[in-house]
Each structure stands twice: as C-alpha cells, then as structure tokens.
Amino acid sequence: MKNIFSQISLKRIFSLFTISTTLMLIVVFFFACKQYFLYRHCEKLVDSSQQLLFQFTGIKEHINATLLNKKTLNSTELIKEIQGLDIQLQSILDDILVPEEFKLSFISQLDLVNITVSLRSIQNNTDTPSGGELSSLSTQLRNIQSKLNSFHMLISRYTQKQLLGLQQALVGLLAIVIAVVSIMLLVINKYITSPIIHYCKSLFPDESDNITLFSLHKTIENLAMGENEKAHVPNVSDTDELARLYRYSSIGHLLGGLSHELTNLSNGAINYTQAILDISTDLQLDSDSKQLLQKLFKEERKMSHLLTNMTTFTSGSKTGEAKALTVDELFEQVKSLVRGTFKNEGIELNIVLSDPAVMLNNHVGDLQLVILSALQNCRIALNRRYTTGGAGLKKISITLDETALSQHKVSINIQDNGAPPGSTRTDDNSQGSWHNINFCKAFLGTFDGSIDVRRNNDENNICTITIPLQSKQNT
C-alpha cells in the first residue's frame, strides 16, 4: 500500500477519499429513500385491499340478513355500492407492485357484473325469489369474499417480504460502508495525523501535552519559510522517521474524533439486525435467512469490538494517566489491532503470559504504543526474510519475564525469526528493520523505561521492553 500511495499526489488521495465517501453515502441515502417509498406504497396497497374486503363484507352481510328475514332487497342501492367497488378493484389490479400471479387468483370486474346481474334478476322478479336464485347469489358472494380474503393475506405477506429484503440489503450496505470508511480513516491516521502531532511536539516540547492549532500553524510556517532555528536538522533516516511519525499522529488525531461516530453507526446496525432477528419468527423466515442474519449480527459485533479498541488506543491520554489494565487486557487490545494485518501476511502471533492478571497502571498507553511499534518492526523483519510464501514460517512470540515482576517492573520479550536488525535486501532501498529504535529508547526513557534489541544464537530477533509498575510520582 505504501508503494501505491507514494506514486499518487496528496491532493488526488484526498479527492479520491472524499468522492468515494460521498458516493457511498449517496448510495445509502438512495436505498433509505427507496425503503421509505416502498413502505408507503406497501402500506397504501394493504390498506386498499383491507378497505375493499371490508366494504364487500358489509354488502354481503346486508344481503344475507335481508334474505334471511325475507325482506325485500334494495337492489338499486346495492348495485350502486357494488359498482363503487369497481374503482378500488381497478386501482389494485393496475398496481405494479402486485405480481401477475396474484391478479390471476383475484376477483375481476366480471365477478362484480355477475352479482349485479343476479340482483337485477331478483329485483325484476315480482314473485318471491326461488331457492336456486338465492343459492346462486349466495355462492357468488362466498366465492368473491374467499378470493378477497386470500388476496389480502397474500399481499400482506408479499409486502412484508419485500420490505424485509430491502432492509437486509440496507443493513449489509451500511456495514460495508462503515468498513470502507474505517479503512480510509486508518490510512489517513497512519500516514498523516500522527506524524503531524509528533513533529509539533518535537518543535514545542513545552506544549507536548496539548498541541494547539496555533502550534500547528506555526510549525507549518516554520517549514515553509525555513526559519526554525531551534529545530534539529535530521539526517536522511531521521527525516524518513519524522515523516512517518507525522502521518501516524495525524491519523490518530483524526480517528480519535471519528471513531466514536463509527461506533455509533456500528451499534445502530447491530440494533437493526437484532430487531430483525427478534421478529424473524413472526415473519416466518426460513432457516437460511435466519442463518444469514445470525452471521451478519456476528460480523457486526466483531466490527464494533474492533472500533472500540481502536477508539481506546487512538483517544490517548495524558502521560502516566492512562486507565489501568491487566497484562491480558493490554495484549487483547493489541491483538485485535494487528490481527487483520498478520492474518493477511501469514504471520503467527503467540502470546504466553505467566501471570496475565498483573495490573499495569503506569504509562499503559505509552507501553501499548511501543509494543505496536515493536510488532510492526517484527513484521518488517519477517517480510524481508520471507519475501515469497512463508506460510507457517513467520512467527512472533511474546512472553512476560517473571523475574522482573519481583523487582516491581514489567519486562516483555518479543521474539521473531525474521531478518537481522538493520539488514536490507539487495532489491530493497528502504530502511532496515528497527530503524526507529533510538526514538523508542528516548521515548521510554522519559518514564524510566528501556528497550533492547538483540539477536540470539537461534537466529531470532529478541526485543525486551521494560517499564516500572509505578511511576516515581506514585512511590
């Protein structure tokens, strides 16, 4: 990905991300509008069917009650009411939402004409209607009501199925949009936000805990005018590292504010899916549909958990004031952030903690940052050694030193079987692995921590990170 973005201008990248996000939101808005209009259309169709059934049932019951009481039918009024049903019947038959096979089993104008003819025959007959005429009329009324009842049930189920299908498509689309936007934000966070913050901190150490927009503005002016006399003039490797940190800090700053919104969207999608699961029995969904909904709900939960860990990591905190975590919780968050990358590159991560319940309350966020940096360098070393394939060969193990715990310290050993520190391939013009070890040492030294990288006889790289369990301010 780095090679791809290195060949594209920054303006084009931002334009591409903006256009992509806008198009995805337009698609989501289109489906939401379609869902709304389809709901209104279905509601209107079902109401029309219900009203037609209700009016015809009233006419039928009136005719039956009159004939049972041996009274004279007011055929003229009844015929007018039946003719009035023709308008509603025609509107239903002309509706494009009603499938053609439903229309074949539905009543037609001919059925209403037959009833009208029967009523006129009874009206014109001066004698008492014969049993055959009454039986024929009663049969016609029952057949029409039966067709109306069947049609109403069919159209109700059909419209519910249509709405549910579109709802599932909308939820799935929303999940895809959240995933794509998250990837975009990760790219922005990795290459833009973090380096800006880190570079501002290096220029304004007095404001390292609270970089302001004024500091950023002044930094950009210094870079543009070349008048920063206090700034250290780095060599080529330092420049590459500062550029990388500049991008990382920018992404963290942006993602820290947007991750909450993405979490809300993800939770909304989970709630929608849960609601569909709750009513799936009433909707009489088949087993395949229920299984798909369960899988969708499970994937959305995974996305929400990942976004929560991402929010915790990118939100940051003042030095030494991070929330206390156990060692197990610390590495669970780390694993969730690197799981996708390691899985794609075939890297096996094995974490063995002798005492996972050890509480960390000193620079937890800083330790997490260094561990992620160490894992990133392990990944670089492994990919340099195993340029192709490497399935099942790339391994990283993390262990906790029990001896250091007795000395009120946490010592974490990270081991990989990658290329030696500082090595490069003949076709690789980039820096060797562990190019930022000096930065890590300086960073850990600010709170009495240390980092050491060595290579053992088994040709494995070992990184040892040590920090005190409590800061000097707490002792």
HELIX and SHEET records of a PDB file:
HELIX    1   1 LYS A    2  SER A    6  1                                   5    
HELIX    2   2 LEU A   10  LEU A   68  1                                  59    
HELIX    3   3 SER A   75  LEU A   93  1                                  19    
HELIX    4   4 GLU A  100  LEU A  104  1                                   5    
HELIX    5   5 GLN A  109  ASN A  124  1                                  16    
HELIX    6   6 GLY A  131  TYR A  191  1                                  61    
HELIX    7   7 THR A  193  LEU A  203  1                                  11    
HELIX    8   8 PRO A  205  GLU A  207  5                                   3    
HELIX    9   9 LEU A  213  MET A  225  1                                  13    
HELIX   10  10 VAL A  236  ASP A  278  1                                  43    
HELIX   11  11 SER A  287  SER A  315  1                                  29    
HELIX   12  12 VAL A  327  GLU A  345  1                                  19    
HELIX   13  13 VAL A  364  ARG A  385  1                                  22    
HELIX   14  14 GLU A  402  SER A  406  1                                   5    
HELIX   15  15 ILE A  437  GLY A  445  1                                   9    
HELIX   16  16 LYS A  472  ASN A  474  5                                   3    
SHEET    1   A 2 LEU A 325  THR A 326  0                                        
SHEET    2   A 2 MET A 359  LEU A 360 -1                                        
SHEET    1   B 5 GLU A 348  VAL A 352  0                                        
SHEET    2   B 5 LYS A 395  LEU A 400  1                                        
SHEET    3   B 5 LYS A 409  ASP A 416 -1                                        
SHEET    4   B 5 ASN A 461  PRO A 468 -1                                        
SHEET    5   B 5 SER A 450  ARG A 455 -1                                        
END                                                                             
